[in-house]
Amino acid sequence: MRVLDRNRTDDSNDAVPSDQDLAPDDGTEAARRRRRAQFLRELHEAKELRNRVQPRRARAERMRQAMRMRTFRW
């Protein structure tokens, strides 16, 4: 299992080339967007893994979500 590290910026999936050394806390908008994109990729990967490992629980969650959407009132 891959351990997630929020401070890691050397991931091969990063859109920024490795020759640019931007610290994750330098405050620039590009760095913030890069960290957010990395977080969203890892979140999506974790959700897919959970659904693959626990299909019954994932199905039950989809059913509950569908019920919430059907009973939601504007």
C-alpha positions as CSV (number, residue, x, y, z in Angstrom):
1,M,0.0,0.0,0.0
2,R,1.3,3.4,-0.9
3,V,1.7,5.9,2.0
4,L,0.5,9.4,1.1
5,D,2.8,12.3,1.9
6,R,1.3,15.7,1.6
7,N,4.7,17.5,1.5
8,R,6.0,15.4,-1.4
9,T,6.4,17.3,-4.6
10,D,8.6,14.8,-6.6
11,D,5.7,12.7,-7.8
12,S,6.0,11.6,-11.4
13,N,2.4,12.6,-12.0
14,D,3.1,16.3,-11.3
15,A,2.4,18.6,-14.2
16,V,5.4,20.7,-13.3
17,P,8.8,19.5,-14.6
18,S,11.3,18.4,-11.9
19,D,13.8,21.1,-12.8
20,Q,11.6,23.7,-11.2
21,D,12.2,23.6,-7.4
22,L,9.1,25.2,-5.9
23,A,8.6,24.7,-2.2
24,P,5.1,23.5,-1.3
25,D,4.7,26.4,1.1
26,D,6.0,29.3,-1.1
27,G,2.5,30.7,-1.3
28,T,2.3,31.0,-5.1
29,E,-0.9,30.3,-6.9
30,A,0.7,27.7,-9.1
31,A,2.1,25.8,-6.1
32,R,-1.3,25.8,-4.4
33,R,-3.0,24.5,-7.6
34,R,-0.3,21.8,-7.9
35,R,-0.9,20.7,-4.3
36,R,-4.7,20.7,-4.8
37,A,-4.4,18.6,-8.0
38,Q,-2.1,16.1,-6.2
39,F,-4.6,15.9,-3.3
40,L,-7.5,15.4,-5.6
41,R,-5.7,12.6,-7.5
42,E,-4.9,10.8,-4.3
43,L,-8.4,11.2,-3.0
44,H,-9.8,9.8,-6.2
45,E,-7.3,6.9,-6.1
46,A,-8.3,6.2,-2.4
47,K,-12.0,6.2,-3.3
48,E,-11.5,3.8,-6.2
49,L,-9.4,1.5,-4.0
50,R,-12.1,1.5,-1.2
51,N,-14.9,0.7,-3.8
52,R,-12.8,-2.1,-5.2
53,V,-12.0,-3.6,-1.8
54,Q,-15.5,-3.2,-0.3
55,P,-18.0,-3.5,-3.1
56,R,-20.9,-4.3,-0.9
57,R,-20.3,-1.3,1.3
58,A,-19.8,0.9,-1.8
59,R,-23.1,-0.4,-3.3
60,A,-24.9,0.4,-0.1
61,E,-23.5,3.9,0.0
62,R,-24.6,4.5,-3.6
63,M,-28.1,3.3,-2.7
64,R,-28.2,5.6,0.3
65,Q,-27.0,8.5,-1.8
66,A,-29.7,7.8,-4.4
67,M,-32.3,7.7,-1.7
68,R,-31.1,11.1,-0.4
69,M,-31.3,12.5,-3.8
70,R,-34.8,11.2,-4.4
71,T,-36.1,12.6,-1.1
72,F,-34.3,16.0,-1.3
73,R,-36.7,19.0,-1.5
74,W,-35.8,22.3,-3.1
